[in-house]
């Protein structure tokens, strides 16, 4: 695992410890904070899965971009001569 992934994991685990300490002092906030801890745990998994695929050389190929319609730049408004430089 790279240094960046290790640091990210350590930060997330530190946040979970801080949340757990807060829940001990304020049990009424436990449901919301438990959800936050669950989300943080998921973020670690979401980081490690693509990293493991990258290390194994099995990342899926990116999908081609969807064809979209051509975007035309917006028309510039027509101002009478001298109006664009006048400050009010």
PDB file as gemmi writes it, atoms N, CA and C in Angstrom:
CRYST1    1.000    1.000    1.000  90.00  90.00  90.00 P 1                      
ATOM      1  N   UNK A   1       0.848  -1.172   0.000  1.00  0.00           N  
ATOM      2  CA  UNK A   1       0.000   0.000   0.000  1.00  0.00           C  
ATOM      3  C   UNK A   1       0.896   1.239   0.000  1.00  0.00           C  
ATOM      4  N   UNK A   2       0.473   2.230  -0.717  1.00  0.00           N  
ATOM      5  CA  UNK A   2       1.295   3.424  -0.804  1.00  0.00           C  
ATOM      6  C   UNK A   2       1.179   4.248   0.471  1.00  0.00           C  
ATOM      7  N   UNK A   3       2.075   5.180   0.563  1.00  0.00           N  
ATOM      8  CA  UNK A   3       2.102   6.071   1.713  1.00  0.00           C  
ATOM      9  C   UNK A   3       0.804   6.877   1.807  1.00  0.00           C  
ATOM     10  N   UNK A   4       0.278   7.328   0.678  1.00  0.00           N  
ATOM     11  CA  UNK A   4      -0.944   8.124   0.675  1.00  0.00           C  
ATOM     12  C   UNK A   4      -2.138   7.327   1.181  1.00  0.00           C  
ATOM     13  N   UNK A   5      -2.276   6.092   0.733  1.00  0.00           N  
ATOM     14  CA  UNK A   5      -3.389   5.253   1.186  1.00  0.00           C  
ATOM     15  C   UNK A   5      -3.270   4.962   2.679  1.00  0.00           C  
ATOM     16  N   UNK A   6      -2.060   4.758   3.167  1.00  0.00           N  
ATOM     17  CA  UNK A   6      -1.854   4.518   4.595  1.00  0.00           C  
ATOM     18  C   UNK A   6      -2.222   5.749   5.414  1.00  0.00           C  
ATOM     19  N   UNK A   7      -1.825   6.905   4.931  1.00  0.00           N  
ATOM     20  CA  UNK A   7      -2.180   8.143   5.638  1.00  0.00           C  
ATOM     21  C   UNK A   7      -3.682   8.364   5.647  1.00  0.00           C  
ATOM     22  N   UNK A   8      -4.337   8.136   4.528  1.00  0.00           N  
ATOM     23  CA  UNK A   8      -5.784   8.300   4.456  1.00  0.00           C  
ATOM     24  C   UNK A   8      -6.480   7.373   5.444  1.00  0.00           C  
ATOM     25  N   UNK A   9      -6.037   6.133   5.497  1.00  0.00           N  
ATOM     26  CA  UNK A   9      -6.625   5.176   6.437  1.00  0.00           C  
ATOM     27  C   UNK A   9      -6.412   5.618   7.876  1.00  0.00           C  
ATOM     28  N   UNK A  10      -5.224   6.106   8.205  1.00  0.00           N  
ATOM     29  CA  UNK A  10      -4.945   6.574   9.562  1.00  0.00           C  
ATOM     30  C   UNK A  10      -5.820   7.769   9.922  1.00  0.00           C  
ATOM     31  N   UNK A  11      -6.031   8.681   8.984  1.00  0.00           N  
ATOM     32  CA  UNK A  11      -6.885   9.846   9.255  1.00  0.00           C  
ATOM     33  C   UNK A  11      -8.319   9.406   9.514  1.00  0.00           C  
ATOM     34  N   UNK A  12      -8.829   8.503   8.689  1.00  0.00           N  
ATOM     35  CA  UNK A  12     -10.211   8.030   8.854  1.00  0.00           C  
ATOM     36  C   UNK A  12     -10.373   7.295  10.179  1.00  0.00           C  
ATOM     37  N   UNK A  13      -9.408   6.452  10.521  1.00  0.00           N  
ATOM     38  CA  UNK A  13      -9.498   5.736  11.797  1.00  0.00           C  
ATOM     39  C   UNK A  13      -9.425   6.709  12.972  1.00  0.00           C  
ATOM     40  N   UNK A  14      -8.615   7.757  12.854  1.00  0.00           N  
ATOM     41  CA  UNK A  14      -8.559   8.777  13.897  1.00  0.00           C  
ATOM     42  C   UNK A  14      -9.886   9.506  14.046  1.00  0.00           C  
ATOM     43  N   UNK A  15     -10.536   9.791  12.921  1.00  0.00           N  
ATOM     44  CA  UNK A  15     -11.860  10.416  12.987  1.00  0.00           C  
ATOM     45  C   UNK A  15     -12.869   9.502  13.674  1.00  0.00           C  
ATOM     46  N   UNK A  16     -12.793   8.218  13.371  1.00  0.00           N  
ATOM     47  CA  UNK A  16     -13.713   7.281  14.020  1.00  0.00           C  
ATOM     48  C   UNK A  16     -13.487   7.233  15.525  1.00  0.00           C  
ATOM     49  N   UNK A  17     -12.239   7.281  15.967  1.00  0.00           N  
ATOM     50  CA  UNK A  17     -11.942   7.294  17.407  1.00  0.00           C  
ATOM     51  C   UNK A  17     -12.490   8.567  18.039  1.00  0.00           C  
ATOM     52  N   UNK A  18     -12.311   9.700  17.372  1.00  0.00           N  
ATOM     53  CA  UNK A  18     -12.835  10.965  17.904  1.00  0.00           C  
ATOM     54  C   UNK A  18     -14.354  10.927  18.002  1.00  0.00           C  
ATOM     55  N   UNK A  19     -15.005  10.350  17.005  1.00  0.00           N  
ATOM     56  CA  UNK A  19     -16.468  10.242  17.044  1.00  0.00           C  
ATOM     57  C   UNK A  19     -16.896   9.326  18.182  1.00  0.00           C  
ATOM     58  N   UNK A  20     -16.200   8.214  18.359  1.00  0.00           N  
ATOM     59  CA  UNK A  20     -16.543   7.290  19.449  1.00  0.00           C  
ATOM     60  C   UNK A  20     -16.386   7.971  20.797  1.00  0.00           C  
ATOM     61  N   UNK A  21     -15.342   8.763  20.977  1.00  0.00           N  
ATOM     62  CA  UNK A  21     -15.164   9.486  22.239  1.00  0.00           C  
ATOM     63  C   UNK A  21     -16.282  10.496  22.459  1.00  0.00           C  
ATOM     64  N   UNK A  22     -16.739  11.120  21.384  1.00  0.00           N  
ATOM     65  CA  UNK A  22     -17.837  12.087  21.507  1.00  0.00           C  
ATOM     66  C   UNK A  22     -19.144  11.387  21.879  1.00  0.00           C  
ATOM     67  N   UNK A  23     -19.376  10.195  21.322  1.00  0.00           N  
ATOM     68  CA  UNK A  23     -20.596   9.442  21.630  1.00  0.00           C  
ATOM     69  C   UNK A  23     -20.612   9.037  23.101  1.00  0.00           C  
ATOM     70  N   UNK A  24     -19.451   8.710  23.644  1.00  0.00           N  
ATOM     71  CA  UNK A  24     -19.388   8.330  25.064  1.00  0.00           C  
ATOM     72  C   UNK A  24     -19.839   9.496  25.937  1.00  0.00           C  
ATOM     73  N   UNK A  25     -19.446  10.715  25.565  1.00  0.00           N  
ATOM     74  CA  UNK A  25     -19.831  11.892  26.354  1.00  0.00           C  
ATOM     75  C   UNK A  25     -21.251  12.359  26.063  1.00  0.00           C  
ATOM     76  N   UNK A  26     -21.744  12.137  24.846  1.00  0.00           N  
ATOM     77  CA  UNK A  26     -23.076  12.600  24.434  1.00  0.00           C  
ATOM     78  C   UNK A  26     -23.849  11.455  23.780  1.00  0.00           C  
ATOM     79  N   UNK A  27     -24.396  10.539  24.578  1.00  0.00           N  
ATOM     80  CA  UNK A  27     -25.054   9.363  23.992  1.00  0.00           C  
ATOM     81  C   UNK A  27     -26.302   9.696  23.169  1.00  0.00           C  
ATOM     82  N   UNK A  28     -26.891  10.864  23.361  1.00  0.00           N  
ATOM     83  CA  UNK A  28     -28.094  11.194  22.586  1.00  0.00           C  
ATOM     84  C   UNK A  28     -27.777  11.390  21.104  1.00  0.00           C  
ATOM     85  N   UNK A  29     -26.532  11.663  20.781  1.00  0.00           N  
ATOM     86  CA  UNK A  29     -26.145  11.872  19.388  1.00  0.00           C  
ATOM     87  C   UNK A  29     -25.622  10.593  18.737  1.00  0.00           C  
ATOM     88  N   UNK A  30     -25.745   9.482  19.423  1.00  0.00           N  
ATOM     89  CA  UNK A  30     -25.186   8.222  18.938  1.00  0.00           C  
ATOM     90  C   UNK A  30     -25.734   7.782  17.578  1.00  0.00           C  
ATOM     91  N   UNK A  31     -27.049   7.862  17.324  1.00  0.00           N  
ATOM     92  CA  UNK A  31     -27.522   7.366  16.014  1.00  0.00           C  
ATOM     93  C   UNK A  31     -26.880   8.085  14.825  1.00  0.00           C  
ATOM     94  N   UNK A  32     -26.792   9.390  14.889  1.00  0.00           N  
ATOM     95  CA  UNK A  32     -26.200  10.145  13.790  1.00  0.00           C  
ATOM     96  C   UNK A  32     -24.708   9.850  13.666  1.00  0.00           C  
ATOM     97  N   UNK A  33     -24.024   9.811  14.792  1.00  0.00           N  
ATOM     98  CA  UNK A  33     -22.581   9.598  14.756  1.00  0.00           C  
ATOM     99  C   UNK A  33     -22.219   8.171  14.361  1.00  0.00           C  
ATOM    100  N   UNK A  34     -23.084   7.215  14.705  1.00  0.00           N  
ATOM    101  CA  UNK A  34     -22.845   5.837  14.259  1.00  0.00           C  
ATOM    102  C   UNK A  34     -22.925   5.752  12.739  1.00  0.00           C  
ATOM    103  N   UNK A  35     -23.861   6.496  12.158  1.00  0.00           N  
ATOM    104  CA  UNK A  35     -23.959   6.521  10.697  1.00  0.00           C  
ATOM    105  C   UNK A  35     -22.704   7.135  10.089  1.00  0.00           C  
ATOM    106  N   UNK A  36     -22.169   8.173  10.747  1.00  0.00           N  
ATOM    107  CA  UNK A  36     -20.941   8.802  10.251  1.00  0.00           C  
ATOM    108  C   UNK A  36     -19.784   7.805  10.286  1.00  0.00           C  
ATOM    109  N   UNK A  37     -19.678   7.041  11.372  1.00  0.00           N  
ATOM    110  CA  UNK A  37     -18.614   6.027  11.464  1.00  0.00           C  
ATOM    111  C   UNK A  37     -18.780   4.969  10.379  1.00  0.00           C  
ATOM    112  N   UNK A  38     -20.017   4.565  10.126  1.00  0.00           N  
ATOM    113  CA  UNK A  38     -20.276   3.575   9.080  1.00  0.00           C  
ATOM    114  C   UNK A  38     -19.849   4.122   7.720  1.00  0.00           C  
ATOM    115  N   UNK A  39     -20.163   5.379   7.451  1.00  0.00           N  
ATOM    116  CA  UNK A  39     -19.775   5.999   6.184  1.00  0.00           C  
ATOM    117  C   UNK A  39     -18.253   6.074   6.060  1.00  0.00           C  
ATOM    118  N   UNK A  40     -17.583   6.432   7.146  1.00  0.00           N  
ATOM    119  CA  UNK A  40     -16.127   6.520   7.108  1.00  0.00           C  
ATOM    120  C   UNK A  40     -15.495   5.157   6.844  1.00  0.00           C  
ATOM    121  N   UNK A  41     -16.061   4.113   7.425  1.00  0.00           N  
ATOM    122  CA  UNK A  41     -15.549   2.767   7.166  1.00  0.00           C  
ATOM    123  C   UNK A  41     -15.706   2.410   5.699  1.00  0.00           C  
ATOM    124  N   UNK A  42     -16.834   2.812   5.124  1.00  0.00           N  
ATOM    125  CA  UNK A  42     -17.058   2.558   3.705  1.00  0.00           C  
ATOM    126  C   UNK A  42     -16.078   3.314   2.831  1.00  0.00           C  
ATOM    127  N   UNK A  43     -15.694   4.505   3.272  1.00  0.00           N  
ATOM    128  CA  UNK A  43     -14.750   5.279   2.463  1.00  0.00           C  
ATOM    129  C   UNK A  43     -13.388   4.596   2.416  1.00  0.00           C  
ATOM    130  N   UNK A  44     -13.025   3.917   3.484  1.00  0.00           N  
ATOM    131  CA  UNK A  44     -11.763   3.160   3.466  1.00  0.00           C  
ATOM    132  C   UNK A  44     -11.867   2.026   2.440  1.00  0.00           C  
ATOM    133  N   UNK A  45     -12.992   1.332   2.450  1.00  0.00           N  
ATOM    134  CA  UNK A  45     -13.186   0.250   1.467  1.00  0.00           C  
ATOM    135  C   UNK A  45     -13.188   0.801   0.045  1.00  0.00           C  
ATOM    136  N   UNK A  46     -13.858   1.955  -0.142  1.00  0.00           N  
ATOM    137  CA  UNK A  46     -13.912   2.543  -1.485  1.00  0.00           C  
ATOM    138  C   UNK A  46     -12.537   2.990  -1.961  1.00  0.00           C  
ATOM    139  N   UNK A  47     -11.638   3.293  -1.054  1.00  0.00           N  
ATOM    140  CA  UNK A  47     -10.279   3.655  -1.435  1.00  0.00           C  
ATOM    141  C   UNK A  47      -9.459   2.413  -1.767  1.00  0.00           C  
ATOM    142  N   UNK A  48      -9.570   1.387  -0.949  1.00  0.00           N  
ATOM    143  CA  UNK A  48      -8.695   0.225  -1.091  1.00  0.00           C  
ATOM    144  C   UNK A  48      -9.037  -0.654  -2.292  1.00  0.00           C  
ATOM    145  N   UNK A  49     -10.305  -0.733  -2.670  1.00  0.00           N  
ATOM    146  CA  UNK A  49     -10.663  -1.600  -3.790  1.00  0.00           C  
ATOM    147  C   UNK A  49     -10.015  -1.155  -5.095  1.00  0.00           C  
ATOM    148  N   UNK A  50     -10.183   0.096  -5.538  1.00  0.00           N  
ATOM    149  CA  UNK A  50      -9.515   0.468  -6.794  1.00  0.00           C  
ATOM    150  C   UNK A  50      -7.996   0.423  -6.684  1.00  0.00           C  
ATOM    151  N   UNK A  51      -7.477   0.694  -5.497  1.00  0.00           N  
ATOM    152  CA  UNK A  51      -6.026   0.632  -5.325  1.00  0.00           C  
ATOM    153  C   UNK A  51      -5.532  -0.799  -5.511  1.00  0.00           C  
ATOM    154  N   UNK A  52      -6.252  -1.771  -4.934  1.00  0.00           N  
ATOM    155  CA  UNK A  52      -5.861  -3.175  -5.091  1.00  0.00           C  
ATOM    156  C   UNK A  52      -5.974  -3.608  -6.547  1.00  0.00           C  
ATOM    157  N   UNK A  53      -7.020  -3.156  -7.242  1.00  0.00           N  
ATOM    158  CA  UNK A  53      -7.153  -3.484  -8.666  1.00  0.00           C  
ATOM    159  C   UNK A  53      -6.008  -2.874  -9.467  1.00  0.00           C  
ATOM    160  N   UNK A  54      -5.623  -1.658  -9.123  1.00  0.00           N  
ATOM    161  CA  UNK A  54      -4.527  -0.990  -9.818  1.00  0.00           C  
ATOM    162  C   UNK A  54      -3.217  -1.748  -9.599  1.00  0.00           C  
ATOM    163  N   UNK A  55      -2.962  -2.157  -8.341  1.00  0.00           N  
ATOM    164  CA  UNK A  55      -1.729  -2.895  -8.057  1.00  0.00           C  
ATOM    165  C   UNK A  55      -1.696  -4.232  -8.785  1.00  0.00           C  
ATOM    166  N   UNK A  56      -2.853  -4.881  -8.897  1.00  0.00           N  
ATOM    167  CA  UNK A  56      -2.909  -6.174  -9.571  1.00  0.00           C  
ATOM    168  C   UNK A  56      -2.907  -6.024 -11.096  1.00  0.00           C  
ATOM    169  N   UNK A  57      -3.069  -4.799 -11.586  1.00  0.00           N  
ATOM    170  CA  UNK A  57      -3.101  -4.572 -13.024  1.00  0.00           C  
ATOM    171  C   UNK A  57      -4.411  -4.986 -13.657  1.00  0.00           C  
ATOM    172  N   UNK A  58      -5.476  -5.022 -12.879  1.00  0.00           N  
ATOM    173  CA  UNK A  58      -6.768  -5.476 -13.388  1.00  0.00           C  
ATOM    174  C   UNK A  58      -7.830  -4.378 -13.378  1.00  0.00           C  
ATOM    175  N   UNK A  59      -7.414  -3.135 -13.446  1.00  0.00           N  
ATOM    176  CA  UNK A  59      -8.397  -2.047 -13.514  1.00  0.00           C  
ATOM    177  C   UNK A  59      -9.200  -2.180 -14.801  1.00  0.00           C  
ATOM    178  N   UNK A  60     -10.506  -1.982 -14.735  1.00  0.00           N  
ATOM    179  CA  UNK A  60     -11.290  -2.048 -15.974  1.00  0.00           C  
ATOM    180  C   UNK A  60     -10.933  -0.874 -16.887  1.00  0.00           C  
ATOM    181  N   UNK A  61     -11.103  -1.094 -18.169  1.00  0.00           N  
ATOM    182  CA  UNK A  61     -10.820  -0.011 -19.105  1.00  0.00           C  
ATOM    183  C   UNK A  61     -11.915   1.043 -18.989  1.00  0.00           C  
ATOM    184  N   UNK A  62     -11.566   2.290 -19.127  1.00  0.00           N  
ATOM    185  CA  UNK A  62     -12.584   3.341 -19.020  1.00  0.00           C  
ATOM    186  C   UNK A  62     -13.594   3.248 -20.164  1.00  0.00           C  
ATOM    187  N   UNK A  63     -14.817   3.583 -19.846  1.00  0.00           N  
ATOM    188  CA  UNK A  63     -15.855   3.593 -20.872  1.00  0.00           C  
ATOM    189  C   UNK A  63     -15.633   4.773 -21.803  1.00  0.00           C  
ATOM    190  N   UNK A  64     -15.999   4.617 -23.064  1.00  0.00           N  
ATOM    191  CA  UNK A  64     -15.867   5.768 -23.967  1.00  0.00           C  
ATOM    192  C   UNK A  64     -16.870   6.849 -23.579  1.00  0.00           C  
ATOM    193  N   UNK A  65     -16.514   8.068 -23.885  1.00  0.00           N  
ATOM    194  CA  UNK A  65     -17.403   9.188 -23.572  1.00  0.00           C  
ATOM    195  C   UNK A  65     -18.677   9.071 -24.392  1.00  0.00           C  
ATOM    196  N   UNK A  66     -19.774   9.460 -23.780  1.00  0.00           N  
ATOM    197  CA  UNK A  66     -21.044   9.434 -24.504  1.00  0.00           C  
ATOM    198  C   UNK A  66     -21.057  10.549 -25.534  1.00  0.00           C  
ATOM    199  N   UNK A  67     -21.577  10.252 -26.698  1.00  0.00           N  
ATOM    200  CA  UNK A  67     -21.659  11.333 -27.676  1.00  0.00           C  
ATOM    201  C   UNK A  67     -22.701  12.345 -27.218  1.00  0.00           C  
ATOM    202  N   UNK A  68     -22.355  13.560 -27.331  1.00  0.00           N  
ATOM    203  CA  UNK A  68     -23.278  14.613 -26.923  1.00  0.00           C  
ATOM    204  C   UNK A  68     -23.552  15.536 -28.083  1.00  0.00           C  
ATOM    205  N   UNK A  69     -24.475  16.384 -27.876  1.00  0.00           N  
ATOM    206  CA  UNK A  69     -24.765  17.334 -28.943  1.00  0.00           C  
ATOM    207  C   UNK A  69     -23.704  18.434 -28.926  1.00  0.00           C  
ATOM    208  N   UNK A  70     -23.512  19.027 -30.062  1.00  0.00           N  
ATOM    209  CA  UNK A  70     -22.543  20.114 -30.161  1.00  0.00           C  
ATOM    210  C   UNK A  70     -23.042  21.301 -29.363  1.00  0.00           C  
ATOM    211  N   UNK A  71     -22.157  21.892 -28.637  1.00  0.00           N  
ATOM    212  CA  UNK A  71     -22.536  23.071 -27.866  1.00  0.00           C  
ATOM    213  C   UNK A  71     -22.052  24.312 -28.595  1.00  0.00           C  
ATOM    214  N   UNK A  72     -22.964  25.193 -28.814  1.00  0.00           N  
ATOM    215  CA  UNK A  72     -22.596  26.438 -29.467  1.00  0.00           C  
ATOM    216  C   UNK A  72     -22.421  27.500 -28.401  1.00  0.00           C  
ATOM    217  N   UNK A  73     -21.449  28.372 -28.586  1.00  0.00           N  
ATOM    218  CA  UNK A  73     -21.267  29.426 -27.590  1.00  0.00           C  
ATOM    219  C   UNK A  73     -22.467  30.372 -27.606  1.00  0.00           C  
ATOM    220  N   UNK A  74     -22.812  30.925 -26.461  1.00  0.00           N  
ATOM    221  CA  UNK A  74     -23.950  31.837 -26.423  1.00  0.00           C  
ATOM    222  C   UNK A  74     -23.675  33.075 -27.271  1.00  0.00           C  
ATOM    223  N   UNK A  75     -24.720  33.573 -27.867  1.00  0.00           N  
ATOM    224  CA  UNK A  75     -24.577  34.765 -28.705  1.00  0.00           C  
ATOM    225  C   UNK A  75     -24.265  35.964 -27.809  1.00  0.00           C  
ATOM    226  N   UNK A  76     -23.375  36.818 -28.278  1.00  0.00           N  
ATOM    227  CA  UNK A  76     -23.047  38.021 -27.504  1.00  0.00           C  
ATOM    228  C   UNK A  76     -24.132  39.054 -27.737  1.00  0.00           C  
ATOM    229  N   UNK A  77     -24.538  39.739 -26.693  1.00  0.00           N  
ATOM    230  CA  UNK A  77     -25.598  40.735 -26.870  1.00  0.00           C  
ATOM    231  C   UNK A  77     -25.088  41.904 -27.700  1.00  0.00           C  
ATOM    232  N   UNK A  78     -25.951  42.426 -28.512  1.00  0.00           N  
ATOM    233  CA  UNK A  78     -25.582  43.561 -29.357  1.00  0.00           C  
ATOM    234  C   UNK A  78     -25.796  44.849 -28.561  1.00  0.00           C  
ATOM    235  N   UNK A  79     -24.738  45.590 -28.354  1.00  0.00           N  
ATOM    236  CA  UNK A  79     -24.827  46.865 -27.639  1.00  0.00           C  
ATOM    237  C   UNK A  79     -24.581  47.997 -28.627  1.00  0.00           C  
ATOM    238  N   UNK A  80     -25.283  49.101 -28.436  1.00  0.00           N  
ATOM    239  CA  UNK A  80     -25.004  50.257 -29.289  1.00  0.00           C  
ATOM    240  C   UNK A  80     -23.558  50.712 -29.113  1.00  0.00           C  
ATOM    241  N   UNK A  81     -23.011  51.321 -30.111  1.00  0.00           N  
ATOM    242  CA  UNK A  81     -21.619  51.760 -30.074  1.00  0.00           C  
ATOM    243  C   UNK A  81     -21.363  52.656 -28.851  1.00  0.00           C  
ATOM    244  N   UNK A  82     -20.283  52.369 -28.148  1.00  0.00           N  
ATOM    245  CA  UNK A  82     -19.904  53.175 -26.996  1.00  0.00           C  
ATOM    246  C   UNK A  82     -20.527  52.729 -25.690  1.00  0.00           C  
ATOM    247  N   UNK A  83     -21.528  51.884 -25.699  1.00  0.00           N  
ATOM    248  CA  UNK A  83     -22.188  51.462 -24.463  1.00  0.00           C  
ATOM    249  C   UNK A  83     -21.299  50.534 -23.635  1.00  0.00           C  
ATOM    250  N   UNK A  84     -20.499  49.725 -24.305  1.00  0.00           N  
ATOM    251  CA  UNK A  84     -19.701  48.745 -23.574  1.00  0.00           C  
ATOM    252  C   UNK A  84     -18.579  49.383 -22.775  1.00  0.00           C  
ATOM    253  N   UNK A  85     -18.141  50.569 -23.151  1.00  0.00           N  
ATOM    254  CA  UNK A  85     -17.017  51.200 -22.450  1.00  0.00           C  
ATOM    255  C   UNK A  85     -17.467  52.242 -21.450  1.00  0.00           C  
ATOM    256  N   UNK A  86     -18.716  52.560 -21.419  1.00  0.00           N  
ATOM    257  CA  UNK A  86     -19.215  53.596 -20.540  1.00  0.00           C  
ATOM    258  C   UNK A  86     -19.412  53.060 -19.113  1.00  0.00           C  
ATOM    259  N   UNK A  87     -18.897  53.731 -18.120  1.00  0.00           N  
ATOM    260  CA  UNK A  87     -19.095  53.355 -16.714  1.00  0.00           C  
ATOM    261  C   UNK A  87     -20.145  54.277 -16.114  1.00  0.00           C  
ATOM    262  N   UNK A  88     -20.977  53.745 -15.315  1.00  0.00           N  
ATOM    263  CA  UNK A  88     -22.017  54.562 -14.682  1.00  0.00           C  
ATOM    264  C   UNK A  88     -21.803  54.634 -13.199  1.00  0.00           C  
TER     265      UNK A  88                                                      
END                                                                             
